[in-house]
């Protein structure tokens, strides 16, 4: 049988990122973005697609749907009130877990001052191409295309930018050719805090909802509440709070300790009236996998479980919103 991955691999050299595939039983539906193409070029592209997919096992019908409108995208902002709480790790693993659950997900590393997603997603040193001044998302080994400012600057170089420059760069990442990459849901790894970049993003690009990441300790929760207040002021719903670094299991003796406290984020969620999405433990295995560009959610080990649960709740929230 032919799966969607095989279809999109066949389409890639033909449609140059313009086509996405869907499978419904023995029917293949190909959505082609024909923006900027003349009538003859559109017809030629459709003929090439039909010729390439004509004799695939298990495919009895190929439908080619042309559209000149960019696919509507929903943005999920992953935010924190302060740095060092593991927001980028949560973002990467959430995106991968959503993809594994069947969502058409992309990842934007909007932390313009400290981009870490290229390393986390195993694509350090890979630079995005552009078509008609629009950035083309970079493929990752985990099926989640991404764009990051870390892919556009030399490694180790500081971005000495004021707010408007950083906000403009963020706009380029979010306005990349996500339709051509088959993406309808973007996970946005925001910079920590509640400054210019965050404010511009939520006002201009209007996320569908926000996931707030905090550690259990009181100082992190104070800052997390500020992040929640920012989203509330501009009318962005809070999907829920994630308690990261929640409990540490010693790899030698197995005893669990709580260096950052316990249950603080859950208590804050109850006090603020927002959902609690679960805990992610402090784990040396998660740290090692992340440093190696192999996010735990990509595998099936015990470290993946917390992220799978988080993705299930976010996915259910998206479905409820319609």
Secondary structure, DSSP 8 states (H G I E B T S, - for coil): ---HHHHHHHHHHHHTT-EEEEEETTEEEEEEE-TT--HHHHHHHHHHHHHHTTT-TT--EEEEEEE-S----EEEEEE-SSSSS-HHHHHHHHHHHHHHTT--EEEEE--TTS--HHHHTT-TT----EETTEE--B--TTS-EEEEGGGTS-TT------HHHHHHHHHHHHTS-TTTTT-SEEEEE--SSSSHHHHHHHHHT--SEEEEEE-SSHHHHHHHHHHHHHHHHTT-EEEEEEEEEEEEE-TTT--EE-TT-SSHHHHHHHHHT--EEEEEEE-HHHHHHHHTT--GGGS-SGGGHHHHHHHHHHHHHHHHH-
